[in-house]
Amino acid sequence: MSKTCLPDNKIIAGFAALAAGMAIQTSSAFAHGVSESDQAAMVGGSNWDFLMLGARHMITGYDHLLFLFGVMFFLTRFSAIIKFVTAFTVGHTITLIAATYLGIQANYFLVDAVIACTVVYKGFDNLDGFRKYLNVNSPNLLAAVFIFGLIHGFGLSTRLQQLPILGDGFLLRIISFNAGVELGQIAALAVMLVGLSLWRHTPAFTKFSGLANSGLIAAGFLLLLMQLHGYSHTQYPDEFGFPEEMHAHSHDHGVEAEPEEHHVHDDGTVHADHAGDATNTAGEDQHVHDDGTAHADHAGDATNTAPEGQHVHDDGTAHADHAGDATKTAGENQHVHGDGTAHADHAGDATNTAGEDQHVHMDGSVHDDHQDGSPSFDADGFIEFDDEQ
């Protein structure tokens, strides 16, 4: 073995190790995303915290890095590198900031599936696939990189919107996250450029460049399948042979599986499980109380809450809290009237009502209705006498 072959093999081994590590990360951890620990840490997080999170997100963003690797693969002039990196940066900055600020959302599995397609596209383009297999010239690469940057930025936005970023300083937190993404991208590109530069000065680059880009296409297809697999779980959970809450895959692309006794809402937030409610979901126009029961949404009350000193009935109407009864319930063998007072349950009548042709006295006893000429009762249960009586 000659001396010139040794560094070739080392470089090839280095890139193979990098690819293997990326594959392991992709299939097992899906670290690229917003974990539950990140969500908790960002509650009240500073702009610096959001900047560091953006940097970490980009450094572990294998789909973004694979695409950039394909873009950089054959670029040798510094001016060309700056031009294409700038186009990608401008593209993802536009959609990251705008989509997050305007609250534009989409299923992040589908967005990441499209990002995976951009990886496939770049590998195919590097192999001159458009001319060889489609007999057409490649589309304008600079325009393609900018458009794909817009897509990558939207993917970043779907992740950022899983964090508690609303409130004072909302826009500054978005900008801080984006600045972190740029710093992470610079760090990743620096390592990438050094590795590619060393590799290009060896015979192995010409020999294995085709294989490397074929691997890029394969990695893109793998990411595409995994994202579509994740999407199928969010849309058709009942079609799998085990309960959704038992599904332990980490294909949530960085959103860690919720801890025991927790569940994840559609907006990505994590909440404690509702007692006695394994599904933790309510039907359309319903909400789930903490005791696990599902109730119809309160009419005209989007938050399903009542002002201080009031509570909401199931029909959506708001009433004053029952006097002296913070839990709005009565004691054992008691019931609560509309004025908030608690009374003993009516004897022999679990529903606190009287049967047909019967009425209930204030002591809770049930009597037959009075015949003609008998006294009538007012709303409080007291007898009303005629003047003659």
PEWO-V938829 format. One record per backbone hydrogen bond with DSSP energy under -0.5 kcal/mol. CO is the residue of the C=O (numbers start at 1). NH is the residue of the N-H. E is the energy in kcal/mol with one decimal. If there is no record, write none. Layout:
BEGIN
CO NH E
CO NH E
END
This chain:
BEGIN
2 5 -0.6
2 6 -0.8
3 7 -0.9
4 8 -0.8
5 9 -2.5
6 10 -2.1
7 11 -2.6
8 12 -2.6
9 13 -2.6
10 14 -2.3
11 15 -2.4
12 16 -2.4
13 17 -2.5
14 18 -2.3
15 19 -2.6
16 20 -2.6
17 21 -2.8
18 22 -2.2
19 23 -2.3
20 24 -2.6
21 25 -2.4
22 26 -2.3
23 27 -2.5
24 28 -2.1
24 29 -0.5
25 29 -1.2
25 30 -2.5
31 33 -1.1
33 35 -0.6
35 39 -2.2
36 40 -2.5
37 41 -2.5
38 42 -2.0
40 43 -1.1
42 44 -0.8
42 45 -2.1
46 50 -1.8
47 51 -2.2
48 52 -2.6
49 53 -2.1
50 54 -2.2
51 55 -1.9
52 56 -2.5
53 57 -2.6
54 58 -1.9
55 59 -2.3
56 60 -2.1
58 61 -1.1
60 62 -1.8
61 65 -2.6
62 66 -2.6
63 67 -1.8
64 68 -2.4
65 69 -2.5
66 70 -1.9
67 71 -2.1
68 72 -2.7
69 73 -0.9
72 75 -0.9
77 81 -2.0
78 82 -2.5
79 83 -2.1
80 84 -2.3
81 85 -2.5
82 86 -2.2
83 87 -1.9
84 88 -2.1
85 89 -2.6
86 90 -2.9
87 91 -2.0
88 92 -2.5
89 93 -2.1
90 94 -2.0
91 95 -1.5
92 96 -1.9
93 97 -2.1
94 98 -2.4
95 99 -1.9
96 100 -1.3
97 101 -2.5
98 102 -2.4
99 103 -0.7
99 104 -2.3
100 103 -0.6
103 105 -0.5
107 110 -0.6
107 111 -1.9
108 112 -2.4
109 113 -1.7
110 114 -1.9
111 115 -2.0
112 116 -2.1
113 117 -1.4
114 118 -1.3
115 119 -1.2
116 120 -1.8
117 121 -2.6
118 122 -2.0
119 123 -2.0
120 124 -2.4
121 125 -2.6
122 126 -2.4
123 127 -1.2
124 129 -2.5
125 128 -1.9
128 132 -2.3
129 133 -2.6
129 134 -1.0
130 134 -0.8
130 136 -2.2
140 144 -2.2
141 145 -2.7
142 146 -1.9
143 147 -2.5
144 148 -2.8
145 149 -1.8
146 150 -1.6
147 151 -1.5
148 152 -2.6
149 153 -2.5
150 154 -1.7
151 155 -1.9
152 156 -2.1
153 157 -2.0
154 158 -2.1
155 159 -1.1
156 160 -2.3
157 161 -2.4
159 162 -1.7
160 163 -1.9
163 165 -1.9
167 170 -1.4
169 173 -2.1
170 174 -1.7
171 175 -2.4
172 176 -2.3
173 177 -2.3
174 178 -2.4
175 179 -2.6
176 180 -2.1
177 181 -2.0
178 182 -2.1
179 183 -2.1
180 184 -2.6
181 185 -2.3
182 186 -2.4
183 187 -2.2
184 188 -2.3
185 189 -2.8
186 190 -2.1
187 191 -1.6
188 192 -2.3
189 193 -3.1
190 194 -1.9
191 195 -2.2
192 196 -2.7
193 197 -2.5
194 198 -2.2
195 199 -2.1
196 200 -2.5
197 201 -0.8
198 201 -0.6
199 202 -1.6
199 205 -0.6
202 205 -1.4
202 206 -0.6
203 207 -1.6
204 208 -2.8
205 209 -1.5
208 212 -2.5
209 213 -2.1
210 214 -1.9
211 215 -2.3
212 216 -1.5
213 217 -1.9
214 218 -2.2
215 219 -2.7
216 220 -2.1
217 221 -2.3
218 222 -2.2
219 223 -2.5
220 224 -2.3
221 225 -2.5
222 226 -2.2
223 227 -2.4
224 228 -2.3
225 229 -2.2
226 230 -2.2
227 231 -2.4
228 232 -2.2
229 233 -1.3
230 234 -1.3
231 235 -1.7
232 236 -2.7
236 239 -1.4
237 240 -1.1
243 246 -1.2
244 247 -1.4
246 248 -0.6
250 253 -0.8
250 254 -0.6
252 255 -1.1
254 256 -1.1
259 262 -1.4
261 273 -2.6
263 271 -2.6
265 268 -2.1
269 265 -2.7
271 263 -2.6
274 277 -1.9
283 286 -1.6
285 297 -3.0
287 295 -2.7
289 292 -2.3
290 275 -1.6
293 289 -2.9
295 287 -2.4
298 301 -2.3
301 304 -1.4
307 310 -1.8
309 321 -2.7
311 319 -2.8
313 316 -2.2
317 313 -2.9
319 311 -2.5
322 325 -2.1
325 328 -1.6
331 334 -1.7
333 345 -2.9
335 343 -2.7
337 340 -2.1
341 337 -3.0
343 335 -2.4
346 349 -2.1
349 352 -1.9
355 358 -1.5
357 369 -2.8
359 367 -2.6
361 364 -2.0
364 347 -0.9
365 361 -2.6
367 359 -2.4
371 374 -2.1
376 384 -3.2
378 381 -1.7
382 378 -2.9
383 385 -0.6
384 376 -1.1
386 389 -0.9
END
